[in-house]
Amino acid sequence: MSTMFKILVAFAIGIVLSNLALFVLSKSQRQSLFTWISTSPRGRRASTAKTPPRSLSPETKVPNNGPAPVAYNDIFPPSSREALAKAAATLPPAQRGKLKGLEVSQVEFKKNIIPWAANYQECGPSTYTPMEISIEEVKALADFPDYAELSGVPLPEEYEEFDMEKAKPRPYRPFRWAYHQTMSLTRLETNWWLEVESDYRTRIAQRQNLYAEHGKQVLDYLPGSELACKELMEMALQFLCARYPRYFSLSHDSSTGHVFHNRILTTDTVINSVHPLHVLLNNIPEDFAVMLRNPDDGYYYFRAGVLCSSIGWNVHTKLGLQLKEIHAPIPDYKEKMEFSMDRYVPFLVNP
């Protein structure tokens, strides 16, 4: 028998005997033994102080190791010039002729950014959106342009076998463990942006009742949000018509313009006669918040929205606030989230 084998056998016997000894000891004796082992000197012990240690020099300022302030007034969202050129292929020649080339003068672009509170319909043709599209081009695109090309997000596939009466709502699942603050970015499944479920009629009625009772606490908009609200509404309706053609459709008449047909509610909405957010309120059971870039500082502000499911706040209390002001009550937002959110939002690709 080798020396190494004898050592291993002796070690195993020692472990067995020590475990047997623990069983022989009473409960109080075992507790005393464990306490002695845990308090034996094995390096620095953890502090049991009820308050954090104080600096030896209270006057000494703690260095700020956070990121340096960033100037966002010269940071713009990605240009839509290339997407505009692709969307132009679907336009009639007269409208296509009003579109400029792939490149625009950066000097002209920055000099003629659309004013903060201006209605795009009242701006000159050479005024630009932050995405480098001129107002002349916006008007040339007209109503319901090809947002799939403009945004880079394809229209959903038709849900042929969909039966609304059998579509169950997603179950509510509360948090089951400690929640860690992150931006929680996930890729959007384009087929499931807007969902229709068996309680669709009930939810639309609830939203309409909430607006009737609470008004601007549920739906409101500020000057300058007209174009963004229009684009959001048109994208949402295009989605519904492509995904659920059995229930939703769009038609166009030279006298009334575009009409949205909702076969579930048996309603027909003349688009140009209703504010875009009211179209959303009356047809889509989802909440929407429109954040727009302020050309003065480059930060994004809450300028319009329809929100029926907010908890602890409403549209009226947050409208007009900057992103960090909206989240000011959230613990640790400034320390953990503010910089990342302000840096990320300008690079979201919007139409």
C-alpha positions in Angstrom: 0.0 0.0 0.0 1.5 3.3 -1.1 2.1 6.2 1.3 -0.3 8.5 -0.7 -3.1 5.9 -0.3 -2.5 5.7 3.4 -2.8 9.4 3.7 -6.1 9.5 1.8 -7.5 6.7 4.0 -6.5 8.5 7.2 -8.1 11.7 5.8 -11.4 10.0 5.0 -11.5 8.3 8.5 -11.0 11.8 10.1 -13.9 13.3 8.2 -16.2 10.4 9.3 -15.2 10.7 12.9 -15.7 14.4 12.9 -19.2 14.1 11.5 -20.0 11.4 14.2 -18.8 13.8 16.9 -21.2 16.5 15.7 -24.1 14.0 16.0 -23.0 13.2 19.6 -22.9 16.8 20.6 -26.1 18.4 21.9 -27.7 21.2 19.9 -26.4 23.9 22.2 -22.9 22.5 22.0 -23.0 22.4 18.2 -24.1 26.0 18.1 -21.2 27.0 20.4 -18.8 25.2 18.2 -20.1 26.9 15.0 -20.0 30.3 16.7 -16.4 29.8 17.7 -15.4 28.7 14.2 -17.1 31.7 12.6 -15.5 34.2 15.0 -12.0 32.8 14.7 -9.4 35.3 13.3 -9.3 34.6 9.5 -8.5 38.0 8.2 -10.6 41.2 8.5 -14.1 40.7 10.0 -17.1 42.3 8.4 -18.3 45.5 10.1 -21.4 45.3 12.3 -21.9 49.1 12.3 -25.4 50.3 11.8 -24.3 53.3 9.9 -21.7 53.7 7.0 -18.2 54.8 8.0 -17.6 58.5 8.0 -14.7 60.0 6.0 -11.7 61.1 8.1 -11.9 64.4 6.2 -15.5 65.5 5.9 -14.4 68.7 4.0 -12.8 66.6 1.3 -15.1 66.3 -1.7 -15.6 62.8 -3.1 -14.4 62.7 -6.7 -17.0 62.4 -9.4 -16.2 59.3 -11.4 -19.3 59.5 -13.5 -19.4 60.3 -17.2 -18.7 63.8 -18.2 -21.7 65.9 -19.3 -22.6 65.5 -23.0 -23.8 68.3 -25.3 -26.7 66.9 -27.2 -27.7 70.0 -29.2 -25.4 68.8 -32.0 -26.4 65.2 -31.8 -29.2 64.2 -34.2 -31.1 60.9 -34.8 -30.0 58.9 -37.9 -30.7 60.5 -41.2 -33.7 59.2 -43.2 -32.4 60.4 -46.6 -31.6 56.9 -47.9 -34.9 55.5 -46.7 -36.7 58.4 -48.3 -35.1 57.6 -51.6 -36.4 54.0 -51.4 -39.9 55.2 -50.4 -39.9 57.6 -53.4 -40.2 54.6 -55.8 -43.8 54.1 -54.7 -44.9 57.8 -55.3 -46.5 59.2 -58.4 -44.0 61.2 -60.6 -45.4 64.6 -59.5 -44.8 63.9 -55.9 -41.5 62.1 -56.5 -40.2 65.2 -58.2 -40.4 67.2 -55.0 -38.0 64.9 -53.2 -34.3 66.0 -53.0 -31.3 63.7 -53.5 -29.5 61.6 -50.9 -27.4 64.4 -49.6 -28.5 67.7 -48.1 -26.3 70.6 -46.9 -25.6 70.1 -43.2 -25.4 73.9 -42.8 -28.8 74.4 -44.4 -30.3 71.5 -42.4 -29.1 72.7 -39.0 -30.0 76.3 -39.8 -33.6 75.4 -40.7 -34.6 72.8 -38.1 -38.4 73.0 -37.4 -39.1 75.2 -34.4 -39.9 73.6 -31.1 -43.6 74.4 -31.0 -44.3 74.9 -34.7 -47.1 73.1 -36.6 -45.4 71.5 -39.6 -48.4 72.5 -41.8 -47.5 76.2 -41.2 -43.7 75.8 -41.8 -41.9 76.8 -45.0 -40.9 74.1 -47.5 -37.2 74.3 -46.6 -37.8 73.6 -42.9 -36.3 70.3 -41.8 -37.3 67.6 -39.3 -34.4 66.2 -37.1 -34.3 63.2 -39.5 -33.1 65.5 -42.4 -36.5 65.4 -44.2 -37.8 68.8 -45.4 -41.4 69.8 -44.9 -41.8 70.0 -48.6 -40.8 66.3 -48.7 -43.1 65.4 -45.8 -46.1 66.9 -47.7 -45.0 65.2 -50.9 -45.2 61.8 -49.1 -48.8 62.7 -48.3 -50.9 60.6 -46.0 -50.1 56.9 -45.2 -46.7 56.7 -47.0 -44.6 53.5 -47.1 -43.6 53.5 -43.4 -42.0 50.1 -43.8 -39.4 51.6 -46.1 -39.1 54.9 -44.2 -38.6 53.2 -40.8 -36.9 50.0 -41.8 -39.5 48.0 -39.9 -41.4 45.7 -42.2 -45.2 45.4 -42.0 -46.4 42.3 -40.1 -47.5 39.1 -41.8 -51.2 38.6 -42.2 -52.6 36.5 -39.4 -54.9 34.4 -41.6 -56.2 32.0 -39.0 -56.8 34.7 -36.3 -60.1 34.5 -34.4 -60.5 37.4 -32.0 -63.1 35.7 -29.9 -60.6 33.0 -29.0 -57.6 35.3 -28.5 -56.9 35.3 -24.7 -55.1 38.3 -23.1 -51.6 37.8 -21.9 -51.7 36.9 -18.1 -50.4 39.4 -15.7 -47.2 38.2 -14.0 -45.9 40.3 -11.1 -42.3 40.5 -10.2 -41.2 37.4 -8.2 -37.7 38.4 -7.2 -35.5 41.5 -6.7 -35.7 43.9 -9.5 -32.6 45.4 -11.0 -32.8 48.7 -12.9 -31.7 48.4 -16.5 -32.9 49.8 -19.8 -34.3 46.3 -20.5 -33.9 46.6 -24.3 -35.4 43.7 -26.3 -35.9 43.3 -30.0 -39.4 44.0 -31.1 -41.3 41.1 -32.7 -42.8 43.1 -35.6 -45.8 40.7 -35.9 -46.8 41.4 -32.3 -46.4 45.2 -31.9 -50.2 45.7 -31.5 -52.4 42.8 -30.4 -56.2 42.3 -30.6 -57.7 40.0 -28.0 -61.2 38.7 -27.0 -61.7 41.6 -24.6 -61.1 44.2 -27.4 -64.6 45.8 -27.2 -64.5 46.0 -23.4 -61.0 47.6 -23.4 -61.9 50.2 -26.0 -65.1 51.1 -24.0 -63.0 51.4 -20.8 -60.6 53.8 -22.5 -63.4 56.0 -23.9 -65.0 56.2 -20.5 -61.7 57.1 -18.8 -61.2 60.0 -21.3 -64.8 61.1 -20.8 -64.2 61.3 -17.1 -60.6 62.5 -16.8 -60.0 64.4 -20.1 -56.4 65.7 -20.3 -55.2 63.4 -17.6 -55.6 60.6 -20.1 -55.0 62.3 -23.5 -53.3 65.6 -24.4 -50.8 67.1 -26.8 -48.7 70.2 -27.0 -48.0 72.5 -30.1 -45.4 71.1 -32.4 -46.5 67.4 -31.9 -48.8 67.4 -34.9 -46.5 65.6 -37.3 -45.4 63.0 -34.8 -48.9 62.2 -33.8 -50.0 61.8 -37.4 -47.1 59.5 -38.2 -47.7 57.4 -35.1 -51.4 57.0 -35.9 -50.8 56.2 -39.6 -48.2 53.5 -38.7 -50.5 51.9 -36.2 -53.4 51.8 -38.6 -51.2 50.4 -41.4 -50.1 47.7 -39.0 -53.7 46.7 -38.0 -54.8 46.5 -41.6 -51.8 44.4 -42.6 -52.0 42.0 -39.6 -55.8 41.7 -39.2 -57.4 42.5 -42.7 -60.5 40.5 -41.6 -61.2 43.2 -39.0 -59.6 46.4 -40.2 -59.2 48.2 -43.5 -58.5 51.6 -45.1 -60.2 53.2 -48.0 -59.7 56.5 -49.8 -62.3 58.9 -51.3 -61.5 62.1 -53.1 -64.1 64.0 -51.1 -63.4 62.7 -47.6 -59.9 61.4 -47.8 -58.8 58.3 -45.9 -61.4 56.4 -43.9 -60.6 53.7 -41.4 -63.0 50.8 -41.2 -63.3 48.9 -37.9 -65.5 45.8 -38.4 -65.3 44.8 -34.7 -66.8 48.0 -33.5 -68.7 48.6 -36.8 -67.3 52.2 -37.0 -65.9 54.2 -39.9 -63.5 57.0 -39.0 -62.8 59.9 -41.4 -59.1 60.3 -40.6 -58.8 64.0 -41.4 -61.8 64.9 -39.1 -60.3 63.5 -35.9 -57.0 64.2 -34.0 -54.6 61.3 -34.5 -54.5 60.5 -30.7 -58.3 60.2 -30.7 -58.1 57.8 -33.5 -55.8 55.7 -31.5 -57.9 56.0 -28.3 -61.0 54.8 -30.1 -59.4 51.9 -32.0 -56.2 50.6 -30.4 -56.2 49.4 -26.8 -52.6 50.5 -26.2 -50.9 53.4 -24.5 -48.7 55.8 -26.5 -46.3 58.5 -25.4 -44.6 60.8 -28.0 -41.2 62.1 -27.1 -39.8 64.9 -29.3 -36.3 66.5 -29.6 -35.9 70.0 -28.3 -33.6 71.8 -30.9 -32.3 74.1 -28.1 -30.7 71.5 -26.0 -31.0 68.2 -28.0 -32.9 66.4 -25.1 -36.2 64.7 -25.6 -39.4 65.8 -24.0 -42.9 64.3 -23.5 -45.0 66.3 -25.9 -48.1 64.2 -26.6 -49.7 61.0 -25.4 -52.7 58.8 -24.7 -52.2 56.8 -21.5 -54.9 55.0 -19.7 -52.9 52.5 -17.7 -50.3 54.7 -15.9 -49.8 54.1 -12.1 -49.0 57.1 -9.8 -49.0 59.6 -12.6 -50.9 60.8 -15.7 -50.5 62.7 -18.9 -51.2 66.0 -17.3 -48.6 65.7 -14.6 -45.8 64.7 -17.0 -46.6 66.6 -20.3 -43.8 68.9 -21.3 -41.1 67.4 -19.1 -37.7 66.2 -20.1 -36.9 62.5 -19.9 -35.0 62.8 -16.6 -37.7 65.0 -15.1 -40.3 62.4 -15.9 -38.3 59.8 -14.1 -37.2 62.0 -11.2 -39.2 60.2 -8.5 -37.7 56.8 -9.4 -35.0 55.8 -6.9 -31.4 55.7 -8.3 -32.6 56.8 -11.8 -30.1 59.7 -11.9 -27.2 57.6 -10.7 -27.9 54.4 -12.7 -30.1 55.3 -15.7 -30.1 58.9 -16.7 -26.9 59.0 -18.7 -27.7 55.8 -20.6 -31.2 56.9 -21.4 -30.1 60.3 -22.7 -27.4 58.8 -24.8 -29.5 56.1 -26.3 -32.7 57.9 -27.2 -31.2 60.1 -29.9 -30.2 57.1 -31.9 -33.6 55.4 -32.0 -34.5 55.1 -35.7 -37.9 56.7 -36.3 -39.6 57.6 -39.5 
